[in-house]
């Protein structure tokens, strides 16, 4: 368990790694006598440890002394016998290697976090045709439903008084007005909604034409542009879209 927090070292394993790096020791062949002496000396010099952390360090000190004692015990070696004698340092080495991997991974993650903190998401922006923006000669804004409704209301109020007509007798269809809008866009880079309605006097035609605009927007055939202080909106072909002829 590596629950460790010291002013100088993260814990007993971190202190052992410091000794190994400082003295350029082989982690797989630790001189247990020297490293035990250094470790106990550090504990003696530390005066600001709390009880919980002191217990971790004292446990490691006792573990090192136990390994040192086992290393000092005489070993019986029989002739002509190959024995894989257990090295008392094996468990300590494994814990040090595991802690070293975790610490290196933590440092790498912190570096990545610092790099990511300096980055900012670009976001997603829809590009308008440059010639459309140039022709408007004013700041272009993305239209809202409120902008479209204002233009619709202004066009509606400019027409003569409505005639009573059966809905089934509509003089034009959404498809026909869609074809009209696309045909106008073949002649000009952009057209205003009111200019499309020139020559029409019936309120029902205005409604159908507005529905045609919404349908073309939904099908991603056109884009709609608005300008401040204008009760109208402008229509342009979407970049990369084609306008096949619509049979009327």
C-alpha positions in Angstrom: 0.0 0.0 0.0 1.6 3.3 -1.1 -0.3 5.8 1.0 2.5 8.3 1.4 2.9 12.0 1.8 6.1 13.7 3.1 7.4 17.2 2.7 10.4 15.9 0.8 9.6 12.4 -0.2 6.3 10.7 -1.0 7.0 7.8 1.3 9.5 5.1 2.2 9.6 3.6 -1.3 10.2 7.1 -2.7 13.1 7.6 -0.2 14.6 4.2 -1.2 14.5 5.1 -4.9 16.2 8.4 -4.1 19.1 6.6 -2.4 19.3 4.2 -5.4 19.4 7.1 -7.9 21.8 9.2 -5.8 24.3 6.4 -5.4 23.7 4.9 -8.9 22.9 1.5 -7.4 21.6 -1.6 -9.2 18.0 -1.9 -8.2 18.2 -5.7 -8.8 21.3 -6.0 -6.6 20.7 -3.6 -3.7 23.5 -3.3 -1.2 21.1 -3.9 1.7 23.6 -2.9 4.5 24.3 0.5 3.0 20.8 1.4 2.1 19.5 0.3 5.5 22.0 2.6 7.2 21.0 5.6 5.0 17.3 4.9 5.6 17.6 4.7 9.4 19.8 7.8 9.4 17.1 9.8 7.6 14.4 8.7 10.0 16.6 9.9 12.9 17.0 13.3 11.2 13.2 13.7 10.5 11.5 15.6 13.3 8.2 16.7 11.7 6.6 13.3 10.9 3.1 12.6 12.1 2.3 9.2 13.6 0.6 7.7 10.5 3.6 8.4 8.3 6.1 7.5 11.0 4.6 4.1 11.1 5.1 3.6 7.4 8.8 4.5 7.6 9.4 2.5 10.8 7.8 -0.5 9.2 10.1 -0.1 6.2 13.1 0.3 8.5 12.2 -3.0 10.3 11.8 -4.7 6.9 15.3 -3.5 5.8 16.9 -4.7 9.0 15.1 -8.1 8.6 16.5 -8.4 5.1 19.9 -7.4 6.3 19.8 -10.1 9.0 18.8 -12.8 6.5 21.6 -11.7 4.1 24.1 -12.2 7.0 23.0 -15.7 7.8 25.4 -18.4 6.7 24.2 -20.5 3.7 24.9 -24.2 3.3 26.0 -25.0 -0.1 26.2 -28.7 -1.1 28.6 -29.8 -3.7 27.3 -30.7 -7.2 23.8 -29.4 -6.3 22.2 -26.5 -8.2 19.9 -24.6 -5.8 17.8 -21.5 -6.6 18.1 -20.0 -3.2 15.5 -17.4 -2.4 16.9 -13.9 -2.3 15.5 -12.0 0.8 15.6 -8.8 -1.3 13.1 -10.1 -4.0 9.9 -8.7 -2.4 11.5 -5.3 -1.8 12.8 -5.1 -5.4 9.4 -6.0 -6.8 7.7 -3.3 -4.7 10.3 -0.7 -5.8 9.9 -1.6 -9.5 6.1 -1.4 -9.2 6.2 2.0 -7.4 8.8 3.3 -9.9 6.4 2.4 -12.8 3.5 4.2 -11.1 5.5 7.3 -10.3 6.8 7.6 -13.9 3.3 7.1 -15.3 2.1 9.9 -12.9 4.8 12.3 -14.1 3.9 11.5 -17.7 0.2 12.2 -17.1 0.9 15.4 -15.3 3.0 16.6 -18.3 0.2 15.7 -20.7 -2.3 17.6 -18.4 -0.1 20.7 -18.6 0.1 20.5 -22.3 -3.7 20.1 -22.6 -4.3 23.0 -20.3 -2.6 25.3 -22.8 -4.9 24.1 -25.7 -8.3 25.6 -26.6 -11.0 23.9 -28.6 -11.4 25.6 -32.0 -15.1 24.9 -32.1 -17.3 24.4 -35.2 -18.0 27.2 -37.5 -20.0 27.2 -40.7 -18.3 29.1 -43.5 -20.3 31.5 -45.7 -19.5 32.0 -49.3 -17.0 35.0 -49.5 -18.8 36.6 -52.4 -22.1 36.5 -50.4 -20.5 38.4 -47.5 -18.9 40.9 -49.9 -22.2 41.8 -51.6 -24.0 42.3 -48.3 -21.4 45.0 -47.3 -22.6 44.7 -43.7 -22.0 42.4 -40.7 -23.5 39.0 -41.3 -25.3 37.2 -38.4 -26.6 33.7 -38.2 -30.4 34.0 -38.4 -32.7 33.0 -35.5 -36.3 31.9 -35.7 -37.2 35.4 -34.4 -35.4 37.1 -37.3 -37.3 34.9 -39.8 -40.6 35.6 -38.2 -40.0 39.3 -38.3 -39.3 39.2 -42.0 -42.3 36.9 -42.5 -44.6 39.3 -40.5 -43.2 42.4 -42.5 -43.9 40.7 -45.8 -47.3 39.6 -44.7 -48.4 43.1 -43.6 -47.2 44.6 -46.9 -49.7 42.5 -48.9 -53.3 43.6 -49.7 -56.2 42.5 -47.6 -56.6 38.7 -47.8 -59.1 37.0 -50.0 -61.3 34.2 -48.8 -59.9 31.1 -50.6 -60.2 27.4 -50.1 -56.8 25.9 -49.0 -57.2 23.2 -51.7 -57.2 26.0 -54.3 -53.6 27.2 -53.6 -52.3 28.8 -56.8 -48.7 27.5 -56.2 -47.0 24.6 -54.4 -44.0 24.4 -52.1 -42.2 22.5 -54.9 -42.9 25.2 -57.4 -41.7 28.0 -55.1 -38.6 26.0 -54.2 -37.8 25.7 -58.0 -38.4 29.5 -58.3 -36.0 30.3 -55.5 -33.3 27.9 -56.9 -33.8 29.4 -60.4 -33.4 32.9 -59.0 -30.1 31.8 -57.3 -28.8 30.7 -60.6 -29.1 34.3 -61.8 -27.7 36.0 -58.7 -25.4 35.1 -55.8 -28.2 36.0 -53.4 -31.8 37.1 -53.4 -33.9 38.7 -50.7 -37.1 37.1 -49.5 -39.1 40.1 -50.5 -37.6 40.2 -54.0 -38.8 36.6 -54.5 -42.3 37.8 -53.8 -42.3 40.6 -56.4 -45.3 40.3 -58.7 -47.3 38.2 -56.2 -50.1 39.8 -54.3 -51.9 36.9 -52.6 -51.2 36.2 -49.0 -51.3 32.4 -49.6 -48.4 32.6 -52.1 -46.3 34.3 -49.4 -47.1 31.5 -46.9 -46.2 28.8 -49.5 -43.0 30.6 -50.4 -41.9 30.9 -46.8 -42.6 27.2 -46.3 -40.4 26.6 -49.4 -37.5 28.5 -47.8 -37.8 26.4 -44.7 -37.9 23.2 -46.7 -34.8 24.2 -48.7 -33.0 25.0 -45.4 -34.0 21.7 -43.9 -32.6 19.9 -47.0 -29.4 21.9 -46.7 -29.8 23.5 -50.2 -29.6 27.1 -49.1 -28.3 29.3 -46.2 -30.2 32.3 -44.8 -28.5 35.5 -43.9 -29.9 38.5 -41.9 -28.7 42.1 -41.4 -29.4 44.4 -38.5 -32.3 46.8 -38.8 -33.8 45.1 -41.8 -37.2 43.4 -41.9 -36.0 41.0 -44.6 -33.6 38.2 -45.0 -31.3 37.0 -47.8 -31.0 33.6 -49.4 -27.9 32.0 -50.9 -26.9 28.6 -52.1 -25.1 26.5 -49.5 -21.4 26.0 -50.3 -20.9 22.7 -52.2 -24.7 22.2 -52.8 -26.1 21.7 -56.3 -29.5 22.9 -57.4 -31.0 20.4 -59.8 -34.1 21.5 -61.7 -37.4 20.7 -60.0 -40.2 19.6 -62.4 -43.2 21.8 -62.0 
